[in-house]
Amino acid sequence: MSEVEKISILGAGIMGSGIAQVASQSGYRVTMVDVEDRFLQRGFDSIMKSLSKMQTKGKITEDRVEKIRANIKGTTDFKHALEDADLVIEAVPEDLELKKQIFRDLDTTCSMHTILASNTSSLSITDLGAVTKRADKVIGMHFANPVPVMMGLEVILGADTSQDTLEVIRKVATKMGKDPHFCKDYPGFIGSRLLNAFLNEAFWELFEGIASAEDIDRHCKQQFRHPMGPLELADFIGLDTLLSICEYLHKELHERFRPCPLIKQLVAAGHYGRKAGKGVYDYS
């Protein structure tokens, strides 16, 4: 396949809607799919909020906003979403078995030329490719959050990902205005392995009573010049997502990634962070 024209996004959450927005801005025809209309509506609301901010800052015109939004179709019909898709980007929760089932379904539904990409931040691309009959066309595309703002794109190569697939994704990334960097398929890849060790350690400091959440975050912003403290960032990412990644890395890389009990407690209480209105901090 020489050119990508249509991209389908599975999942209309923070990441899925952000990827859909950037793909549409770049001139691709986009379909965003989720299991319920209310999730799609939430995704479109997020896209319009992002575009409105860009318009307010004078980065795009009102006419351009309307065109970008009109170029994104939403559906709960899985098969309809995949019609004529040249690239499918999966952006569902970090659950390996869920993703495997999705990739099985994609493999039987999509045209054989379609490239299947996962936005996973830590799970094995090789494992996802192995459940398909097109492992050469399976690749990782780990976007940074918020997708419309962050330039980086982590591209992960499974054991059987072909050079042709890599080159297509390189072109897509460049057209989207992203700066792709490439890595082997290893637990946590480049970023999540580093970031989750840092965030998890911040929770251990809070759990052990070394300092308050505010002082931990203030220290990292002032001493390390980070734009957000680690606990603020964890709330922004979602503590449920953080826990899933930590548990996976703990399983694969052992004790140094054992998740702090405080993360487990907050997730068990439903305090997932910003999206839930409460995490380490209260956003209500």
Order of alpha helices (4+ residues) and beta strands (2+ residues): beta-alpha-beta-alpha-alpha-beta-alpha-beta-alpha-beta-alpha-beta-beta-alpha-beta-alpha-alpha-alpha-alpha-alpha
